[in-house]
Amino acid sequence: MMPAFPEIVVSLTIQCTFVLLLTRCLVRRAANSIAADRLWSCGHLMILLLSLAGVLLPHLRLFRSESLLSLCHQATMFPISQTFWTIVFWTWVSVASVLIVNLLRSLTQMSLTLRHATPVLIRQTATTRPDSVCADIGSTSFRESSTAELDTLNVRIVTADSCFTPFCWQLHQPVIVLPVSVTQFPDEELFAVVRHELAHLKLGHPMMLFLQRLVEIGFWFHPLVWRASKAASMQRELAADRTANGSSAEVAGFLRSLMRLSVPSFARPHILPVGLNLFARDVSMVQRRVDQLLSIDWSRPHCEKNSQSESETRGRTRLLAVASVMLTAIWIPLNSEATGRALFSPWPSSTATLLQEVGFSVRDYELDSHRVSEQFHAED
Ligand SMILES: [Zn+2]
């Protein structure tokens, strides 16, 4: 076991807890689901950055009194506590490895699904089908705007036999994957589904979900992380629904498509791709999505309100970022090799070696009494 492991895991868990609690507080005050979604994404990003900083950079040592250090060192130096931390270390490594394997398996399944997928010419489908002319006057404009966005974002639309629910995916080129049954939907409903997936892509949800999965791997033992993941998934769906629909006619089409897709499915839940999330077996999520769509007054222009909430969200993400920088100061001195002689810890050996390679020499050792006395002898 690495001697710094107890210090890293305890300190990062405390930092992660503060970020999640602050994010939750800010999300409760968010103006709408789009703002809430962005705040959760920012929270996950901050946790990953704090983790990287904790593992790769030196940290502040604010708690440096000798009595406190000796007390904290006892928590890791006794044989029984060393055995405890060794068990904790290997348990963490084992579970994290299983989660990483699951993530890689999901990536592989996804690339196989896409390899055998069939492209869909959705624009032709929409314009040539006899029932494409509908009573809704907004349908033509939303169809045109959706196809323009598909072109702008260079989105590929495909169907796959193994696909049970619509979802989107982005590594290089963004892809929307539809079950074959969805391509047979009436145009308004087909476009409602496509618009929802397009909204996920526009909001950067595939990347946000990937970051969330990384946080879950690093902090799998933390109950707040899983609660945050559930809340973030909910806000992603609400934000996509809100972005995808611009009128009550579009909402009606979307709700009809939801009902058509709301059939029992025995498909395994996806680990990575964000989708329509209808098969989450979470009735409250579907209920909240319907409630949100029905509670919005679509006849009112939303531009002014959106710009106000946009500036509020920017302010809140900045607050979250500043708070995260301050949280780097919380570092519990549980490293038995640490001393209180310097304000900063040594550089971790991996980063120090890398910097050495590019010509920067940094301190990667503790300023302990032994080295100091050696230095005095050398000077004599
Ligand atoms: Zn979705």
Residues whose N, C-alpha, C, O or C-beta is under 5 A from the ligand:
A	BS01	ZN	E237 A240 G275 L276 N277
